[in-house]
Amino acid sequence: MVTHYDTSVELCGVKLDNPVIPASGTFGFGREFAEYYDLDCLGAISFKGTTREARFGNPTPRIAECSAGMINSVGLQNPGIDAVISEELPHLRTIFHKPIIANISGFSLEEYEECCAKIDKEEQVEIIEVNVSCPNVHNGGMSFGTQPESAAEVTRRVKSVTTKPVFIKLSPNVTDIVAIARACEDAGADGICLINTLLGMRIDTMRRKPVIANKMGGFSGDAVFPVAVRMVYQVANACQIPVMGCGGVSSASDVIEMMMAGATAVQVGAANLRNPYASKLIVEALLQEMERLGIERLRDIIGIVK
């Protein structure tokens, strides 16, 4: 009879008490959620995608409901890297005392490099997560993450100015996720995070217009989970670096399934927007799920499915 269940995992030398991480863009900088529960129950937090300049985001409406998820086109609304460092990070540290993951976005190689160099100096941050799903303003708007060469170039530039583990967050809107993940690994990435949102669209049939002002947006939620599991499995089996799984996770069972596919840690995204207690409830249900499945240590099941 097992009396102790070990939920801890390790990402590039950073120990997490459990693998549950609220995903960037769904948890802000923790302020609102800290009013509901003690954030220290979480394994880590990936804070809101941060760019060099403050961004107001895209025009409204920018959220569209779907039967098994949602579409958003928020447009990386954030206060900018300097405000994050001077205001948001210090406040986050007062309400959360576990590892912090900094999600960095950019629209040019220079922006990625500058923002990552700045955030690397902040002792509160333990892992840098680089979102390469942004359009490259110097290359006709093509996302950095859609080609192995451009994803690798971002990786090289960021790694040249950082000392902390760098995870590259990849877009699923590609034909060969493995080629892109391998290119990032070869360029020095310490880990891969996937998946970011799929591209989706809804139409208001009464108005005969797209629901979202930007026409299309990122599709997330329960419906994308099988796609995320498939891509985590493919990349985990093709690369030697750790994977953070993300996409449609809404239960402790989902966390374990994604870990069996090869994820070392698992991010919870859209579920936080539907229920502010979602990540907390998943953490609390992990032990019961481990007991049900006869799992003594979570790290033993990482990539167990071959």
ROZAGU-724665 format. One line per field, with one value per residue: residue number from 1; residue in three letters; x, y, z of N, C-alpha, C in turn. Coordinates in steps of 0.1 Angstrom, whole numbers. Last residue first. Layout:
// ROZAGU-724665
nr <- c(NUM, ...) $
rest <- c(ALA, ...) $
n.u <- c(X, ...) $
n.v <- c(Y, ...) $
n.w <- c(Z, ...) $
ca.u <- c(X, ...) $
ca.v <- c(Y, ...) $
ca.w <- c(Z, ...) $
c.u <- c(X, ...) $
c.v <- c(Y, ...) $
c.w <- c(Z, ...) $
//
This chain:
// ROZAGU-724665
nr <- c(306, 305, 304, 303, 302, 301, 300, 299, 298, 297, 296, 295, 294, 293, 292, 291, 290, 289, 288, 287, 286, 285, 284, 283, 282, 281, 280, 279, 278, 277, 276, 275, 274, 273, 272, 271, 270, 269, 268, 267, 266, 265, 264, 263, 262, 261, 260, 259, 258, 257, 256, 255, 254, 253, 252, 251, 250, 249, 248, 247, 246, 245, 244, 243, 242, 241, 240, 239, 238, 237, 236, 235, 234, 233, 232, 231, 230, 229, 228, 227, 226, 225, 224, 223, 222, 221, 220, 219, 218, 217, 216, 215, 214, 213, 212, 211, 210, 209, 208, 207, 206, 205, 204, 203, 202, 201, 200, 199, 198, 197, 196, 195, 194, 193, 192, 191, 190, 189, 188, 187, 186, 185, 184, 183, 182, 181, 180, 179, 178, 177, 176, 175, 174, 173, 172, 171, 170, 169, 168, 167, 166, 165, 164, 163, 162, 161, 160, 159, 158, 157, 156, 155, 154, 153, 152, 151, 150, 149, 148, 147, 146, 145, 144, 143, 142, 141, 140, 139, 138, 137, 136, 135, 134, 133, 132, 131, 130, 129, 128, 127, 126, 125, 124, 123, 122, 121, 120, 119, 118, 117, 116, 115, 114, 113, 112, 111, 110, 109, 108, 107, 106, 105, 104, 103, 102, 101, 100, 99, 98, 97, 96, 95, 94, 93, 92, 91, 90, 89, 88, 87, 86, 85, 84, 83, 82, 81, 80, 79, 78, 77, 76, 75, 74, 73, 72, 71, 70, 69, 68, 67, 66, 65, 64, 63, 62, 61, 60, 59, 58, 57, 56, 55, 54, 53, 52, 51, 50, 49, 48, 47, 46, 45, 44, 43, 42, 41, 40, 39, 38, 37, 36, 35, 34, 33, 32, 31, 30, 29, 28, 27, 26, 25, 24, 23, 22, 21, 20, 19, 18, 17, 16, 15, 14, 13, 12, 11, 10, 9, 8, 7, 6, 5, 4, 3, 2, 1) $
rest <- c(LYS, VAL, ILE, GLY, ILE, ILE, ASP, ARG, LEU, ARG, GLU, ILE, GLY, LEU, ARG, GLU, MET, GLU, GLN, LEU, LEU, ALA, GLU, VAL, ILE, LEU, LYS, SER, ALA, TYR, PRO, ASN, ARG, LEU, ASN, ALA, ALA, GLY, VAL, GLN, VAL, ALA, THR, ALA, GLY, ALA, MET, MET, MET, GLU, ILE, VAL, ASP, SER, ALA, SER, SER, VAL, GLY, GLY, CYS, GLY, MET, VAL, PRO, ILE, GLN, CYS, ALA, ASN, ALA, VAL, GLN, TYR, VAL, MET, ARG, VAL, ALA, VAL, PRO, PHE, VAL, ALA, ASP, GLY, SER, PHE, GLY, GLY, MET, LYS, ASN, ALA, ILE, VAL, PRO, LYS, ARG, ARG, MET, THR, ASP, ILE, ARG, MET, GLY, LEU, LEU, THR, ASN, ILE, LEU, CYS, ILE, GLY, ASP, ALA, GLY, ALA, ASP, GLU, CYS, ALA, ARG, ALA, ILE, ALA, VAL, ILE, ASP, THR, VAL, ASN, PRO, SER, LEU, LYS, ILE, PHE, VAL, PRO, LYS, THR, THR, VAL, SER, LYS, VAL, ARG, ARG, THR, VAL, GLU, ALA, ALA, SER, GLU, PRO, GLN, THR, GLY, PHE, SER, MET, GLY, GLY, ASN, HIS, VAL, ASN, PRO, CYS, SER, VAL, ASN, VAL, GLU, ILE, ILE, GLU, VAL, GLN, GLU, GLU, LYS, ASP, ILE, LYS, ALA, CYS, CYS, GLU, GLU, TYR, GLU, GLU, LEU, SER, PHE, GLY, SER, ILE, ASN, ALA, ILE, ILE, PRO, LYS, HIS, PHE, ILE, THR, ARG, LEU, HIS, PRO, LEU, GLU, GLU, SER, ILE, VAL, ALA, ASP, ILE, GLY, PRO, ASN, GLN, LEU, GLY, VAL, SER, ASN, ILE, MET, GLY, ALA, SER, CYS, GLU, ALA, ILE, ARG, PRO, THR, PRO, ASN, GLY, PHE, ARG, ALA, GLU, ARG, THR, THR, GLY, LYS, PHE, SER, ILE, ALA, GLY, LEU, CYS, ASP, LEU, ASP, TYR, TYR, GLU, ALA, PHE, GLU, ARG, GLY, PHE, GLY, PHE, THR, GLY, SER, ALA, PRO, ILE, VAL, PRO, ASN, ASP, LEU, LYS, VAL, GLY, CYS, LEU, GLU, VAL, SER, THR, ASP, TYR, HIS, THR, VAL, MET) $
n.u <- c(53, 47, 63, 69, 68, 64, 81, 72, 52, 53, 32, 2, -23, -45, -55, -33, -34, -58, -53, -33, -47, -66, -51, -45, -71, -78, -59, -68, -95, -106, -118, -129, -123, -97, -85, -88, -69, -44, -18, 10, 31, 63, 72, 55, 50, 26, 24, 17, -9, -21, -19, -35, -60, -65, -69, -81, -76, -58, -56, -23, 10, 40, 74, 100, 137, 156, 159, 133, 114, 97, 87, 73, 52, 39, 31, 13, -7, -16, -27, -48, -64, -70, -87, -112, -108, -88, -84, -74, -67, -85, -98, -110, -107, -132, -150, -171, -175, -209, -236, -253, -261, -238, -206, -182, -148, -117, -82, -52, -43, -19, 10, 14, 48, 81, 113, 146, 169, 183, 203, 198, 188, 163, 152, 152, 133, 110, 108, 104, 80, 60, 51, 32, 16, 4, 13, 42, 62, 84, 114, 130, 161, 176, 198, 214, 215, 223, 222, 197, 185, 198, 190, 161, 159, 169, 150, 128, 139, 142, 117, 88, 70, 78, 75, 50, 53, 54, 76, 98, 98, 79, 68, 42, 47, 54, 74, 80, 100, 105, 130, 130, 131, 130, 141, 164, 168, 183, 166, 152, 171, 174, 148, 146, 166, 159, 133, 141, 158, 140, 106, 85, 80, 77, 82, 73, 91, 81, 91, 88, 71, 56, 35, 31, 55, 61, 44, 56, 80, 68, 54, 74, 98, 92, 70, 81, 99, 82, 46, 21, 0, -16, -15, -41, -65, -83, -95, -121, -126, -144, -165, -181, -168, -168, -143, -129, -128, -147, -117, -83, -55, -32, -16, 17, 49, 77, 87, 63, 52, 25, 21, 40, 36, 44, 44, 27, 6, 2, 6, -17, -45, -73, -84, -66, -48, -60, -51, -23, -9, -6, -26, -35, -33, -8, 8, -9, -1, 11, 19, 36, 50, 72, 100, 134, 154, 169, 151, 126, 113, 86, 65, 47, 46, 28, 27, 18, 8, 9) $
n.v <- c(43, 59, 73, 100, 98, 83, 90, 114, 107, 77, 58, 49, 37, 50, 60, 75, 95, 107, 117, 136, 154, 171, 194, 203, 209, 230, 249, 254, 263, 286, 300, 287, 297, 303, 279, 265, 275, 261, 246, 226, 202, 186, 166, 146, 122, 108, 109, 136, 135, 119, 136, 157, 145, 139, 164, 186, 201, 211, 223, 226, 215, 203, 208, 185, 183, 169, 152, 144, 125, 121, 147, 150, 132, 139, 165, 159, 144, 163, 183, 169, 163, 191, 208, 208, 222, 251, 274, 292, 325, 339, 362, 389, 408, 408, 377, 368, 380, 384, 382, 386, 359, 345, 352, 327, 320, 303, 295, 279, 267, 280, 259, 227, 230, 239, 224, 234, 246, 252, 251, 243, 218, 225, 238, 216, 200, 215, 214, 187, 182, 195, 201, 220, 241, 253, 250, 268, 264, 280, 269, 277, 280, 285, 314, 331, 348, 355, 333, 324, 342, 334, 307, 310, 324, 304, 284, 296, 298, 271, 258, 279, 290, 308, 334, 339, 365, 392, 398, 401, 418, 409, 379, 372, 346, 322, 318, 326, 312, 313, 308, 303, 319, 351, 366, 378, 390, 387, 379, 401, 412, 392, 391, 417, 415, 393, 400, 423, 412, 397, 409, 407, 386, 375, 354, 344, 332, 314, 309, 286, 301, 320, 347, 372, 385, 381, 398, 422, 420, 418, 443, 464, 461, 441, 452, 476, 466, 452, 459, 453, 437, 418, 400, 397, 384, 366, 333, 309, 279, 248, 234, 253, 286, 322, 346, 378, 403, 430, 451, 451, 438, 457, 476, 470, 484, 469, 442, 419, 389, 369, 364, 336, 306, 292, 260, 243, 257, 266, 293, 308, 304, 320, 345, 364, 354, 360, 386, 383, 368, 381, 360, 336, 332, 339, 308, 285, 272, 240, 211, 192, 201, 213, 214, 225, 229, 213, 211, 205, 178, 171, 156, 140, 110, 98, 74, 49, 21, -12) $
n.w <- c(-258, -229, -211, -208, -174, -152, -131, -121, -103, -84, -83, -97, -99, -107, -83, -74, -94, -88, -63, -69, -86, -76, -70, -96, -105, -89, -97, -123, -119, -107, -128, -156, -181, -179, -174, -197, -215, -199, -182, -190, -175, -178, -196, -220, -231, -228, -200, -199, -209, -190, -167, -176, -178, -152, -142, -168, -191, -219, -244, -242, -236, -221, -224, -227, -227, -255, -275, -299, -306, -286, -282, -307, -306, -282, -287, -309, -295, -276, -294, -305, -283, -275, -287, -273, -249, -260, -288, -316, -322, -351, -376, -375, -357, -345, -346, -362, -396, -407, -408, -387, -384, -382, -375, -376, -364, -367, -358, -354, -322, -298, -290, -273, -263, -257, -252, -240, -247, -279, -298, -323, -321, -311, -334, -351, -338, -341, -369, -373, -359, -373, -403, -409, -385, -361, -336, -325, -295, -275, -262, -232, -217, -185, -185, -198, -230, -255, -271, -271, -289, -313, -315, -317, -341, -357, -355, -367, -393, -400, -399, -398, -381, -361, -370, -395, -418, -424, -441, -424, -404, -386, -381, -358, -332, -322, -304, -272, -249, -216, -192, -157, -134, -121, -101, -111, -142, -165, -184, -193, -210, -230, -240, -252, -272, -287, -297, -311, -331, -346, -341, -324, -296, -262, -234, -202, -176, -148, -115, -88, -59, -46, -50, -41, -45, -71, -84, -78, -93, -119, -123, -121, -136, -155, -168, -177, -196, -215, -215, -206, -232, -256, -278, -290, -288, -300, -295, -293, -274, -269, -280, -293, -287, -287, -291, -285, -294, -309, -303, -317, -298, -276, -265, -253, -247, -263, -262, -246, -230, -220, -185, -170, -158, -127, -111, -96, -70, -45, -44, -46, -28, -46, -54, -56, -74, -99, -103, -104, -123, -147, -166, -174, -200, -209, -202, -181, -149, -145, -128, -117, -84, -76, -97, -100, -127, -144, -165, -145, -127, -103, -78, -66, -50, -23, 2, 6, -10, 0) $
ca.u <- c(63, 41, 62, 72, 71, 55, 83, 83, 48, 60, 38, 15, -11, -37, -63, -37, -22, -56, -64, -30, -36, -71, -58, -34, -63, -86, -59, -54, -92, -100, -105, -131, -137, -106, -84, -96, -83, -47, -33, 4, 19, 54, 77, 57, 63, 30, 27, 30, 2, -21, -12, -21, -53, -63, -57, -83, -87, -57, -68, -33, 0, 28, 62, 89, 123, 154, 165, 143, 124, 103, 94, 85, 61, 44, 40, 25, 0, -10, -15, -37, -57, -62, -74, -111, -108, -98, -79, -84, -62, -77, -93, -115, -95, -128, -138, -174, -167, -195, -229, -246, -271, -246, -220, -189, -163, -126, -97, -59, -45, -32, 3, 13, 38, 67, 102, 133, 170, 171, 207, 203, 202, 172, 154, 160, 147, 115, 110, 115, 93, 64, 61, 31, 27, -1, 8, 29, 59, 70, 108, 121, 152, 170, 188, 221, 209, 223, 235, 206, 181, 199, 204, 167, 154, 176, 164, 127, 136, 153, 128, 99, 65, 77, 89, 54, 53, 44, 62, 97, 108, 76, 81, 46, 45, 42, 78, 68, 100, 97, 125, 129, 139, 127, 128, 166, 159, 190, 175, 145, 167, 186, 153, 137, 166, 172, 135, 132, 163, 150, 119, 82, 87, 73, 87, 70, 88, 85, 84, 94, 76, 70, 39, 20, 49, 69, 42, 43, 81, 76, 47, 61, 98, 104, 69, 70, 104, 92, 60, 26, 9, -18, -4, -30, -62, -73, -92, -111, -128, -133, -155, -188, -170, -171, -155, -132, -116, -146, -128, -97, -63, -39, -30, 7, 35, 68, 95, 71, 57, 34, 16, 32, 41, 35, 51, 41, 9, -2, 18, -10, -31, -66, -93, -77, -44, -62, -66, -29, -13, 6, -21, -33, -45, -20, 9, -2, -10, 16, 8, 38, 40, 65, 86, 124, 145, 175, 164, 128, 124, 93, 75, 42, 55, 28, 33, 13, 16, 0) $
ca.v <- c(43, 54, 59, 93, 107, 80, 77, 115, 112, 90, 63, 57, 30, 44, 52, 64, 87, 100, 107, 124, 146, 158, 186, 199, 198, 217, 245, 248, 252, 276, 305, 285, 291, 314, 290, 261, 280, 274, 247, 239, 204, 195, 167, 159, 126, 111, 96, 132, 143, 115, 123, 160, 151, 128, 157, 177, 206, 204, 216, 226, 225, 201, 212, 191, 182, 180, 148, 153, 129, 109, 140, 158, 132, 125, 162, 167, 139, 150, 186, 174, 152, 182, 207, 202, 208, 244, 266, 283, 313, 340, 349, 378, 404, 419, 385, 372, 373, 389, 378, 398, 370, 342, 355, 337, 319, 314, 293, 291, 265, 278, 271, 235, 229, 240, 228, 226, 237, 253, 253, 257, 219, 218, 245, 227, 195, 212, 227, 194, 176, 200, 192, 206, 238, 256, 238, 268, 263, 276, 275, 268, 286, 276, 305, 321, 343, 366, 341, 317, 343, 348, 311, 303, 330, 317, 281, 292, 310, 281, 254, 274, 281, 294, 328, 336, 351, 388, 397, 390, 420, 422, 385, 375, 360, 323, 321, 324, 321, 306, 318, 297, 307, 343, 359, 366, 390, 393, 369, 392, 419, 397, 380, 413, 426, 393, 388, 424, 422, 391, 409, 409, 396, 375, 365, 342, 344, 312, 318, 290, 290, 317, 334, 363, 386, 374, 384, 419, 422, 407, 430, 464, 471, 440, 439, 477, 474, 445, 461, 466, 437, 430, 402, 405, 395, 374, 346, 316, 293, 257, 227, 243, 275, 309, 339, 364, 395, 418, 441, 457, 440, 445, 476, 468, 482, 480, 453, 424, 402, 372, 369, 349, 312, 301, 272, 239, 254, 252, 284, 303, 305, 309, 333, 367, 353, 346, 383, 392, 362, 381, 374, 338, 328, 345, 323, 289, 280, 254, 219, 196, 193, 204, 218, 216, 236, 216, 217, 210, 187, 169, 165, 147, 121, 99, 87, 60, 33, 0) $
ca.w <- c(-270, -240, -209, -220, -185, -163, -137, -131, -116, -87, -71, -100, -93, -118, -92, -67, -92, -101, -64, -60, -91, -81, -59, -86, -112, -88, -83, -121, -127, -98, -122, -142, -179, -183, -163, -186, -216, -205, -183, -188, -183, -171, -182, -213, -231, -242, -206, -194, -216, -204, -168, -172, -190, -161, -137, -157, -182, -206, -240, -252, -234, -229, -216, -234, -221, -245, -262, -293, -317, -291, -271, -304, -317, -284, -276, -311, -307, -272, -285, -314, -290, -267, -293, -287, -249, -252, -277, -311, -317, -339, -372, -384, -365, -353, -341, -348, -386, -405, -419, -392, -385, -394, -370, -384, -363, -371, -360, -361, -336, -303, -289, -285, -273, -252, -261, -240, -235, -270, -284, -322, -326, -302, -321, -355, -339, -328, -362, -380, -355, -360, -397, -415, -394, -375, -342, -331, -310, -276, -273, -238, -227, -195, -179, -190, -218, -245, -271, -263, -275, -308, -314, -306, -328, -357, -350, -353, -386, -401, -390, -406, -391, -358, -368, -381, -416, -415, -447, -434, -414, -393, -383, -371, -336, -330, -318, -281, -261, -226, -202, -170, -135, -133, -98, -103, -131, -153, -179, -183, -199, -222, -232, -241, -261, -281, -289, -300, -322, -339, -348, -338, -303, -275, -242, -216, -183, -162, -125, -101, -67, -42, -55, -40, -31, -61, -85, -72, -78, -113, -123, -114, -124, -146, -162, -167, -185, -207, -220, -203, -221, -247, -269, -296, -278, -308, -290, -301, -276, -267, -272, -285, -296, -280, -297, -280, -297, -301, -299, -315, -310, -282, -261, -264, -242, -260, -258, -257, -229, -231, -198, -170, -170, -134, -116, -98, -84, -47, -41, -58, -26, -38, -52, -48, -60, -93, -102, -95, -111, -138, -164, -160, -194, -216, -205, -194, -157, -147, -132, -131, -92, -66, -95, -94, -119, -131, -167, -158, -128, -116, -82, -78, -53, -38, -2, 15, -11, 0) $
c.u <- c(56, 50, 55, 71, 76, 58, 75, 86, 60, 57, 46, 20, 2, -25, -56, -46, -25, -44, -62, -41, -33, -59, -62, -40, -52, -78, -67, -53, -78, -95, -99, -118, -139, -121, -94, -96, -91, -61, -36, -11, 13, 42, 69, 62, 66, 44, 31, 34, 16, -10, -11, -13, -38, -56, -54, -69, -89, -68, -68, -45, -11, 18, 50, 79, 112, 139, 162, 147, 135, 114, 102, 93, 74, 55, 47, 36, 13, -2, -8, -24, -46, -56, -65, -97, -106, -98, -91, -78, -73, -73, -86, -111, -97, -116, -135, -162, -170, -188, -215, -238, -265, -257, -229, -203, -170, -141, -105, -73, -52, -32, -11, 7, 26, 58, 89, 124, 157, 173, 195, 205, 207, 186, 164, 162, 157, 130, 115, 118, 105, 77, 67, 40, 25, 10, 4, 25, 45, 65, 93, 114, 143, 160, 182, 211, 217, 217, 235, 220, 192, 196, 206, 182, 161, 171, 171, 141, 134, 151, 139, 111, 76, 73, 89, 68, 58, 44, 52, 83, 108, 86, 78, 59, 49, 39, 66, 72, 89, 95, 118, 124, 140, 136, 125, 153, 160, 181, 182, 155, 161, 182, 166, 142, 158, 172, 148, 133, 155, 156, 129, 94, 83, 80, 83, 73, 85, 81, 90, 85, 83, 76, 53, 23, 37, 63, 49, 41, 68, 77, 55, 56, 85, 103, 80, 69, 94, 97, 70, 40, 15, -9, -5, -19, -50, -70, -82, -108, -117, -136, -143, -178, -176, -172, -156, -144, -117, -134, -139, -107, -76, -48, -37, -7, 26, 55, 87, 79, 65, 39, 27, 29, 33, 42, 40, 50, 24, 2, 14, 1, -23, -52, -86, -86, -56, -58, -68, -44, -22, 2, -7, -28, -45, -33, -4, -2, -2, 5, 12, 28, 41, 55, 80, 110, 134, 166, 170, 142, 125, 104, 82, 53, 51, 37, 34, 18, 10, 9) $
c.v <- c(38, 55, 52, 78, 99, 89, 75, 101, 111, 94, 76, 62, 36, 36, 44, 54, 74, 91, 100, 113, 134, 149, 173, 190, 194, 206, 231, 242, 246, 263, 296, 289, 290, 310, 301, 272, 276, 278, 261, 238, 218, 198, 175, 158, 140, 116, 98, 118, 139, 122, 118, 147, 153, 133, 145, 170, 196, 209, 208, 217, 224, 211, 211, 196, 190, 178, 158, 147, 138, 113, 128, 152, 139, 125, 149, 165, 146, 144, 173, 177, 157, 171, 197, 200, 202, 229, 259, 274, 304, 326, 350, 364, 393, 416, 396, 381, 378, 380, 384, 395, 382, 353, 355, 339, 330, 310, 305, 287, 277, 275, 269, 249, 222, 239, 229, 232, 229, 242, 254, 261, 233, 219, 239, 236, 207, 208, 225, 207, 183, 195, 197, 196, 223, 253, 240, 255, 263, 276, 270, 275, 275, 283, 296, 311, 333, 362, 352, 325, 336, 349, 325, 307, 324, 325, 295, 290, 307, 293, 265, 270, 275, 285, 313, 330, 348, 373, 392, 387, 409, 424, 398, 382, 362, 337, 320, 328, 317, 316, 309, 308, 301, 331, 349, 359, 377, 393, 374, 382, 410, 404, 384, 401, 422, 403, 389, 412, 423, 400, 402, 411, 396, 386, 364, 355, 341, 325, 316, 298, 295, 305, 331, 349, 376, 375, 376, 404, 418, 408, 419, 450, 469, 449, 437, 463, 475, 453, 455, 469, 450, 428, 415, 409, 403, 386, 353, 329, 298, 271, 235, 235, 264, 299, 326, 359, 381, 409, 441, 446, 446, 449, 464, 468, 480, 475, 465, 436, 406, 386, 373, 354, 325, 306, 280, 251, 250, 248, 269, 294, 299, 312, 322, 355, 357, 345, 370, 388, 370, 376, 373, 352, 330, 341, 327, 304, 286, 261, 234, 206, 199, 196, 208, 222, 226, 224, 222, 217, 192, 179, 161, 156, 127, 112, 87, 74, 44, 12) $
c.w <- c(-282, -252, -221, -220, -197, -175, -150, -138, -126, -102, -73, -87, -97, -113, -102, -75, -85, -101, -77, -62, -82, -85, -64, -75, -103, -95, -82, -106, -123, -106, -112, -135, -164, -181, -166, -175, -204, -204, -188, -190, -180, -181, -173, -199, -225, -242, -221, -199, -212, -211, -182, -173, -188, -174, -147, -153, -170, -196, -227, -248, -245, -226, -225, -223, -229, -239, -251, -279, -311, -301, -276, -293, -313, -294, -278, -300, -309, -283, -280, -306, -299, -274, -286, -292, -263, -255, -270, -300, -311, -334, -359, -379, -374, -362, -350, -343, -372, -395, -419, -405, -391, -395, -382, -377, -371, -368, -364, -363, -341, -318, -296, -281, -268, -263, -254, -250, -234, -259, -274, -307, -324, -308, -312, -342, -342, -328, -348, -373, -361, -355, -384, -408, -399, -385, -357, -337, -313, -290, -275, -250, -233, -204, -190, -184, -211, -232, -260, -261, -266, -294, -308, -304, -316, -344, -349, -347, -371, -392, -389, -396, -400, -369, -366, -380, -402, -412, -437, -438, -425, -404, -392, -372, -351, -335, -328, -296, -270, -237, -213, -180, -149, -133, -109, -100, -123, -141, -167, -177, -188, -210, -224, -233, -249, -269, -281, -291, -310, -328, -340, -347, -318, -283, -256, -224, -198, -170, -139, -110, -80, -48, -52, -45, -30, -47, -74, -72, -71, -98, -116, -112, -116, -134, -152, -160, -174, -195, -210, -208, -218, -235, -261, -287, -283, -299, -299, -295, -286, -270, -271, -276, -287, -291, -291, -287, -290, -304, -309, -310, -307, -293, -266, -258, -254, -254, -254, -253, -241, -231, -208, -184, -172, -146, -122, -102, -85, -61, -42, -56, -38, -37, -44, -46, -51, -79, -95, -92, -102, -124, -157, -156, -179, -210, -213, -196, -169, -155, -133, -136, -107, -73, -85, -92, -113, -122, -154, -159, -143, -117, -96, -84, -67, -41, -18, 11, -2, 0) $
//
